[in-house]
């Protein structure tokens, strides 16, 4: 039998109708995650055509992008301050009730960012096809799932048919040799990978992250890696399921139990790529050579070591990005000032991320003039962090401790960075205006964000952790 990659195994298991030169394949979808922003038009289309939801049992809704993070607006009865956000939240409640979708509403204890609650619940599982109207659905590939973002029209297709039209992507092996040095994180690795292959380097491909550094990672770290696959232009990212994956899922409420668990693990264990499987492309990354990374431009591929300098380029697009960021070629990354700090998002809003930021901040105060928001990725993460006293570490340092949500990752809910301010953020995108009109975003790990909050400029976190 021809050796297969992990992606090819999952793809072949879900093809309802194979693709031809004229038509894409019809792919069955195991799990459709939805939220308040990309579903209103899809439900309107279903109503206009008299269609029902095909598989409510494979559909889950939560609220994250537009939800407020201030406690008084979530639990205190104070109206949501952003009108558009309030309308989206209300409309999702209406749509979920009408079409029979399980919804984690604003006050639900299980609510959180869609890419964090899927794994928490155990409904993100190896070998599944998972879609959501959000590009960072690639996060779920950390479990060996084929997971990718879809557009609003496709959201409607999946709601109505539980299938999706897709052309088969190519395969791209990212071989990460050796281990990450102390003080260097999964976020630093994925930023380094994007810097190496470029923001279009993975276009048309599904990335498979492999090698000793990946195998040594926790599930939280693997999710950070796969989360940003889309920032390299890839359709999805995947990591082979192993004992670390199974141990994580065994403790989740909706994973299979008993004999069903044993059967699931037996199936999941066959998913990793076969020896001799052929990839369309591959690249090698030496993890041992990496240091903490920080972006300096307006896309995640514009990245440099924290102890490096802003590079020079004659490219007009590059120069435009530096002008927006207010930086010049040759300037030391460590000289860039920081006004705002955001720890959170589907990239780095998990409990381990908060622990890492707190470990740096403990016993320190924010630099004068620095504002810091710490936003858990879910209400479960918030409760766990408070049980460990992490919230008290952040508050003692002078940071703000909020309710869960996407928050300042994309600024749809009123959490914004003022124009012209520098924000060091643990999120995944640093596009112009992403965190607010004129905001200048620097992407980094939670450790680097916390260290920079203390100094008031970009700071190597190893000054505090090694």
PAROTOR-649508 format. One line per field, with one value per residue (C-alpha): residue number from 0; z, y, x; residue in one letter. Coordinates in Angstrom, 3 decimals. Example, Ala and Ser with C-alpha at 12.3 -4.5 7.8 and 13.67 -1.06 7.14 Angstrom:
// residues 2
sero	[0,1]
z	[7.800,7.140]
y	[-4.500,-1.060]
x	[12.300,13.670]
papa	[a,s]
// end
This chain:
// residues 466
sero	[0,1,2,3,4,5,6,7,8,9,10,11,12,13,14,15,16,17,18,19,20,21,22,23,24,25,26,27,28,29,30,31,32,33,34,35,36,37,38,39,40,41,42,43,44,45,46,47,48,49,50,51,52,53,54,55,56,57,58,59,60,61,62,63,64,65,66,67,68,69,70,71,72,73,74,75,76,77,78,79,80,81,82,83,84,85,86,87,88,89,90,91,92,93,94,95,96,97,98,99,100,101,102,103,104,105,106,107,108,109,110,111,112,113,114,115,116,117,118,119,120,121,122,123,124,125,126,127,128,129,130,131,132,133,134,135,136,137,138,139,140,141,142,143,144,145,146,147,148,149,150,151,152,153,154,155,156,157,158,159,160,161,162,163,164,165,166,167,168,169,170,171,172,173,174,175,176,177,178,179,180,181,182,183,184,185,186,187,188,189,190,191,192,193,194,195,196,197,198,199,200,201,202,203,204,205,206,207,208,209,210,211,212,213,214,215,216,217,218,219,220,221,222,223,224,225,226,227,228,229,230,231,232,233,234,235,236,237,238,239,240,241,242,243,244,245,246,247,248,249,250,251,252,253,254,255,256,257,258,259,260,261,262,263,264,265,266,267,268,269,270,271,272,273,274,275,276,277,278,279,280,281,282,283,284,285,286,287,288,289,290,291,292,293,294,295,296,297,298,299,300,301,302,303,304,305,306,307,308,309,310,311,312,313,314,315,316,317,318,319,320,321,322,323,324,325,326,327,328,329,330,331,332,333,334,335,336,337,338,339,340,341,342,343,344,345,346,347,348,349,350,351,352,353,354,355,356,357,358,359,360,361,362,363,364,365,366,367,368,369,370,371,372,373,374,375,376,377,378,379,380,381,382,383,384,385,386,387,388,389,390,391,392,393,394,395,396,397,398,399,400,401,402,403,404,405,406,407,408,409,410,411,412,413,414,415,416,417,418,419,420,421,422,423,424,425,426,427,428,429,430,431,432,433,434,435,436,437,438,439,440,441,442,443,444,445,446,447,448,449,450,451,452,453,454,455,456,457,458,459,460,461,462,463,464,465]
z	[0.000,-0.850,2.283,3.174,5.054,8.029,5.986,3.173,5.626,7.132,3.730,2.235,5.247,4.615,0.834,-0.107,-3.798,-5.215,-7.025,-10.792,-13.113,-13.318,-9.788,-6.243,-3.842,-1.486,2.024,5.097,8.157,11.609,13.668,12.843,15.403,15.108,16.733,16.546,13.783,10.722,11.110,10.830,7.017,6.817,8.986,7.006,3.852,5.455,6.386,2.909,1.312,3.875,4.912,8.256,10.010,8.670,11.797,14.966,16.880,15.026,15.468,18.487,19.027,21.400,21.752,21.589,18.970,19.995,23.639,26.249,28.690,31.466,34.202,34.659,30.991,31.169,34.585,36.084,33.913,32.284,28.544,26.032,25.139,21.425,19.594,16.733,19.228,21.212,18.042,17.052,20.499,20.506,16.947,17.757,20.668,18.294,15.582,17.943,19.536,16.182,14.544,17.593,18.046,21.414,22.488,25.187,25.736,27.334,30.940,30.318,32.437,29.414,27.112,25.605,22.376,19.913,19.392,23.105,24.191,21.482,22.972,26.548,25.921,24.136,20.966,19.087,18.339,16.076,12.589,12.547,9.896,11.735,10.255,11.582,10.110,11.484,9.937,13.115,13.075,12.106,15.893,16.128,13.841,16.943,17.691,14.254,12.966,9.531,10.632,8.627,8.412,5.981,4.612,5.522,2.400,3.261,6.814,5.239,3.097,6.138,8.194,5.393,4.237,6.758,3.697,1.945,-1.575,-1.446,-3.726,-2.156,-0.813,-1.184,1.727,3.320,6.042,8.560,10.143,13.444,14.518,18.030,21.038,21.906,24.260,27.691,27.472,23.870,23.333,20.832,19.836,19.034,16.936,14.820,14.277,13.156,10.793,9.222,8.940,7.095,4.637,4.343,4.793,1.449,1.887,2.772,0.184,-1.212,1.351,4.665,6.964,9.076,11.979,12.849,14.754,18.312,19.286,18.302,20.002,23.245,23.310,25.464,23.754,24.612,22.804,19.825,19.543,19.435,16.551,14.502,15.301,13.236,10.259,8.486,8.922,6.639,4.044,4.678,4.440,7.763,10.112,11.672,14.349,14.749,17.744,20.384,24.098,24.945,22.854,24.397,27.945,27.299,25.838,28.496,31.013,28.890,29.400,25.871,24.746,24.258,27.419,28.246,25.279,22.903,24.232,23.621,20.073,19.449,20.653,18.471,15.463,16.370,16.760,13.062,11.895,11.961,8.554,7.337,7.057,3.489,2.963,0.359,0.899,-1.890,-0.047,3.085,5.076,8.069,11.095,13.797,17.062,19.032,17.099,17.994,20.437,21.444,18.403,17.927,14.839,13.747,10.665,9.547,8.912,10.956,8.471,9.369,12.432,14.055,17.134,20.262,20.423,16.715,14.562,12.127,8.761,5.657,2.357,-0.790,-1.247,-1.300,0.648,3.304,3.576,3.870,6.743,8.583,8.082,9.602,12.540,12.999,12.816,10.757,9.333,11.684,14.816,17.694,18.386,22.091,21.705,20.545,23.253,24.563,25.644,25.662,26.468,25.611,26.927,25.536,22.239,20.689,20.182,23.758,26.042,27.703,31.333,30.605,28.769,31.781,34.074,31.919,31.883,35.645,36.275,34.651,36.258,39.811,42.188,39.508,38.513,35.044,33.746,34.084,31.336,30.310,30.142,30.264,29.647,30.616,29.063,29.615,26.541,28.274,31.498,32.452,32.010,34.109,36.968,36.881,36.850,39.802,41.716,41.334,42.290,38.888,38.793,41.971,40.362,37.393,39.558,41.915,38.937,37.779,34.941,34.267,34.698,32.412,31.407,28.504,24.833,21.755,23.255,21.952,19.345,16.837,18.729,17.786,21.352,22.376,23.703,21.523,21.303,20.739,17.419,17.359,20.467,20.413,21.593,22.299,21.843,22.229,19.441,15.862,13.529,13.348,10.273,10.028,12.339,13.670,17.298,16.496,13.933,13.864,16.472,16.072,16.993,17.903,18.147,20.783,23.403,26.801,28.440,26.128,26.543,30.346,30.348,28.024,30.332,33.164,31.173,29.005,25.894,24.028,26.408,26.218,28.724,29.537,31.689,34.097,33.582,33.190]
y	[0.000,3.474,5.323,8.258,11.493,12.216,14.818,12.330,9.785,12.286,13.679,10.237,9.279,12.227,12.440,11.971,12.706,12.828,15.932,16.046,18.480,20.375,20.079,20.167,17.274,17.067,16.735,15.632,17.865,16.269,19.465,22.951,25.587,28.872,32.290,35.570,37.364,35.092,33.382,36.003,36.080,32.284,31.864,34.539,32.524,29.345,31.148,32.636,29.196,27.327,25.116,23.459,22.770,19.433,18.226,20.253,17.515,18.409,22.169,24.292,28.031,30.321,34.076,35.481,38.116,40.854,40.041,42.615,41.703,44.070,42.095,44.627,44.198,40.397,39.680,43.042,43.938,46.889,46.977,46.023,49.328,48.623,48.654,46.388,43.857,43.917,43.228,40.296,38.717,39.047,37.702,34.579,33.863,34.156,32.006,29.274,28.981,28.868,26.313,24.139,24.842,24.338,27.805,28.979,32.430,35.440,34.280,30.565,29.143,27.146,30.181,31.309,31.753,29.155,27.686,27.285,25.731,23.016,21.377,22.092,20.201,17.336,17.763,18.613,15.161,13.527,12.609,14.948,17.505,20.777,24.103,27.526,30.944,32.072,31.708,30.495,27.273,25.837,25.703,22.374,20.749,20.394,17.273,15.705,17.100,18.675,22.069,25.255,28.519,29.067,32.082,33.157,31.563,28.284,28.530,28.424,25.415,23.455,24.425,23.171,20.058,19.237,19.096,21.452,21.778,21.666,21.216,18.930,20.964,19.858,18.727,20.628,19.078,21.519,19.465,21.056,19.489,19.553,21.171,24.767,26.412,27.625,30.834,30.225,29.305,27.827,31.371,32.179,29.018,29.689,33.306,32.055,29.539,32.230,34.496,31.745,30.535,33.851,34.816,33.168,30.257,27.756,28.849,25.872,23.495,21.841,22.136,19.164,20.161,17.333,16.589,16.413,19.992,19.451,16.049,17.576,20.255,20.312,20.501,24.221,24.809,22.699,24.751,27.951,26.489,25.337,28.503,30.606,28.204,30.474,33.372,31.458,31.307,27.594,26.012,24.264,22.972,19.518,17.696,13.927,12.691,10.856,10.033,13.768,14.226,11.260,12.316,15.796,14.461,11.795,14.542,16.378,16.087,15.186,12.830,9.185,7.099,3.439,1.061,3.952,5.645,2.531,2.254,5.941,5.755,2.684,4.655,7.843,5.903,4.994,8.608,9.740,9.838,6.498,5.968,6.828,9.146,11.772,15.501,18.033,20.378,20.345,22.669,22.138,24.455,24.119,24.834,24.973,28.073,30.176,33.089,35.002,36.662,39.916,41.323,44.831,45.316,44.896,41.156,38.197,37.468,40.751,39.296,39.533,38.227,40.273,41.105,41.986,45.044,46.179,44.986,47.151,46.680,48.704,47.192,49.813,47.633,47.053,50.771,51.508,49.037,50.637,54.080,52.871,51.374,54.507,52.465,52.767,50.181,49.398,50.360,47.901,45.896,46.317,50.114,50.029,51.571,49.795,51.648,48.770,45.066,42.403,38.842,36.692,35.492,32.037,31.970,32.586,32.865,29.447,28.694,27.892,31.212,33.089,31.124,32.060,35.755,35.724,34.019,36.991,39.647,38.284,40.859,43.575,46.614,47.812,50.610,54.084,54.807,51.157,49.705,45.905,43.745,40.075,38.287,34.539,32.542,31.021,31.213,27.838,29.290,32.296,30.121,27.953,31.005,32.542,29.259,29.500,33.192,34.326,37.130,38.563,38.577,40.565,42.978,43.547,44.443,46.991,45.026,44.683,41.254,40.707,38.232,35.883,36.814,37.780,41.264,43.320,40.752,42.454,45.250,44.439,44.725,48.102,46.919,49.114,50.447,54.235,55.504,55.809,53.643,50.573,47.377,44.198,41.463,37.689,37.499,36.413,39.397,42.742,44.143,47.916,48.873,45.344,46.523,49.901,52.671,53.669,51.053,49.666,45.975,43.911,40.154,38.168,35.422,35.939,35.961,38.681,40.690,40.551,41.479,44.399,45.588,45.851,47.747,49.854,48.803,45.542,43.292,39.860,37.744,35.711,38.681,37.566,33.815,32.432]
x	[0.000,1.250,2.500,0.256,0.756,-1.507,-3.378,-4.028,-5.448,-7.891,-8.836,-9.502,-11.654,-13.983,-14.395,-18.059,-17.501,-13.940,-12.799,-12.397,-10.700,-13.980,-15.345,-13.948,-14.400,-17.374,-15.929,-17.912,-17.429,-17.330,-17.551,-18.810,-17.830,-19.727,-19.772,-21.651,-19.723,-19.735,-23.126,-25.934,-25.936,-25.777,-28.875,-30.680,-29.949,-31.284,-34.507,-34.933,-34.611,-36.676,-33.763,-33.133,-29.858,-28.554,-26.705,-27.333,-25.495,-22.287,-22.690,-21.731,-22.024,-20.169,-19.648,-16.136,-15.212,-17.627,-18.139,-17.137,-14.385,-15.472,-17.214,-20.017,-21.044,-20.915,-22.415,-23.386,-26.360,-24.597,-25.460,-22.761,-21.128,-20.562,-23.924,-22.815,-21.472,-24.714,-26.708,-24.467,-24.721,-28.524,-28.850,-26.829,-29.173,-32.155,-30.567,-29.371,-32.814,-34.622,-32.302,-31.617,-27.909,-26.237,-25.093,-22.713,-24.174,-22.528,-22.955,-22.360,-19.535,-18.298,-18.037,-14.741,-12.831,-14.065,-10.576,-9.995,-13.289,-13.244,-10.133,-11.303,-14.533,-12.799,-14.884,-11.686,-10.316,-7.712,-8.829,-11.832,-12.614,-13.359,-14.436,-15.408,-15.964,-12.625,-9.189,-7.495,-9.494,-6.108,-5.519,-7.363,-4.785,-2.625,-4.694,-4.207,-7.498,-7.904,-9.194,-9.539,-11.423,-14.287,-16.164,-19.669,-21.188,-19.451,-20.783,-24.242,-23.290,-22.125,-25.185,-27.441,-25.539,-22.739,-20.475,-18.092,-16.697,-12.897,-9.904,-7.305,-4.347,-0.734,1.446,4.339,6.537,8.028,10.835,11.899,15.177,16.713,14.990,14.107,16.640,15.552,13.547,12.461,8.811,6.389,5.383,9.007,9.259,6.176,7.219,10.641,9.013,6.808,9.828,11.697,9.025,7.156,3.511,2.667,5.081,2.368,-0.208,-2.115,-0.614,-1.399,1.611,2.660,4.907,7.303,10.469,11.835,10.949,7.306,7.078,8.383,5.672,2.545,-0.848,-1.053,2.233,1.165,-2.031,0.035,2.048,-0.948,-2.929,-0.525,-0.282,-2.730,-0.276,2.104,-0.690,-1.378,-4.829,-4.211,-1.532,-1.364,0.631,0.520,-1.497,0.534,0.519,0.533,-2.626,-4.408,-3.504,-4.944,-8.198,-8.675,-9.443,-12.002,-15.785,-16.896,-14.148,-15.224,-15.439,-14.893,-14.764,-15.412,-12.265,-10.169,-11.505,-10.870,-7.267,-6.681,-7.940,-6.087,-2.826,-2.944,-3.205,0.474,2.150,3.494,7.259,8.185,5.211,6.032,5.393,5.080,7.468,9.616,11.846,14.153,14.248,16.936,15.122,18.372,19.480,16.425,16.007,12.831,11.259,9.314,7.603,8.499,6.270,2.680,2.510,3.794,6.589,8.299,9.987,13.407,15.229,14.503,18.218,18.386,17.739,15.078,16.430,16.864,15.045,14.477,11.039,8.257,5.816,8.446,9.184,5.457,5.220,8.141,6.619,3.331,5.220,7.340,10.539,13.719,16.113,18.994,17.063,17.496,14.329,15.005,14.786,11.158,8.945,5.846,2.667,0.194,0.499,-2.075,-1.840,-4.625,-6.229,-6.649,-2.880,-1.754,-4.784,-4.513,-3.685,-0.028,0.339,-1.015,1.292,4.284,3.384,2.763,6.115,7.857,5.649,5.652,7.158,7.408,5.356,4.401,6.597,5.119,2.596,2.148,-1.384,-1.685,-4.760,-4.722,-7.691,-8.219,-9.184,-12.204,-14.135,-12.631,-9.138,-10.186,-11.418,-8.282,-6.006,-7.824,-7.585,-3.799,-3.724,-2.474,-5.035,-3.506,-0.041,-1.354,-3.351,-0.404,1.770,-0.804,-2.420,-6.166,-7.796,-10.795,-13.511,-12.742,-12.959,-10.992,-10.581,-7.679,-6.615,-8.877,-10.598,-14.224,-15.498,-14.169,-10.773,-8.558,-5.011,-4.867,-3.543,0.240,0.722,2.954,1.293,3.171,0.594,0.457,-2.149,-1.550,-1.935,-0.193,-1.948,-2.483,-5.334,-5.825,-5.905,-7.399,-6.922,-3.246,-2.241,1.280,1.323,4.378,3.690,5.552,5.254,3.550,6.991,8.292,5.079,5.367,9.055,8.336,5.553,8.068,10.688,8.343,10.256,10.756,12.678,14.299,12.320,15.414,16.507,13.764,13.513,17.046]
papa	[x,x,x,x,x,x,x,x,x,x,x,x,x,x,x,x,x,x,x,x,x,x,x,x,x,x,x,x,x,x,x,x,x,x,x,x,x,x,x,x,x,x,x,x,x,x,x,x,x,x,x,x,x,x,x,x,x,x,x,x,x,x,x,x,x,x,x,x,x,x,x,x,x,x,x,x,x,x,x,x,x,x,x,x,x,x,x,x,x,x,x,x,x,x,x,x,x,x,x,x,x,x,x,x,x,x,x,x,x,x,x,x,x,x,x,x,x,x,x,x,x,x,x,x,x,x,x,x,x,x,x,x,x,x,x,x,x,x,x,x,x,x,x,x,x,x,x,x,x,x,x,x,x,x,x,x,x,x,x,x,x,x,x,x,x,x,x,x,x,x,x,x,x,x,x,x,x,x,x,x,x,x,x,x,x,x,x,x,x,x,x,x,x,x,x,x,x,x,x,x,x,x,x,x,x,x,x,x,x,x,x,x,x,x,x,x,x,x,x,x,x,x,x,x,x,x,x,x,x,x,x,x,x,x,x,x,x,x,x,x,x,x,x,x,x,x,x,x,x,x,x,x,x,x,x,x,x,x,x,x,x,x,x,x,x,x,x,x,x,x,x,x,x,x,x,x,x,x,x,x,x,x,x,x,x,x,x,x,x,x,x,x,x,x,x,x,x,x,x,x,x,x,x,x,x,x,x,x,x,x,x,x,x,x,x,x,x,x,x,x,x,x,x,x,x,x,x,x,x,x,x,x,x,x,x,x,x,x,x,x,x,x,x,x,x,x,x,x,x,x,x,x,x,x,x,x,x,x,x,x,x,x,x,x,x,x,x,x,x,x,x,x,x,x,x,x,x,x,x,x,x,x,x,x,x,x,x,x,x,x,x,x,x,x,x,x,x,x,x,x,x,x,x,x,x,x,x,x,x,x,x,x,x,x,x,x,x,x,x,x,x,x,x,x,x,x,x,x,x,x,x,x,x,x,x,x,x,x,x,x,x,x,x,x,x,x,x,x,x,x,x,x,x,x,x,x,x,x,x,x,x,x,x,x,x,x]
// end
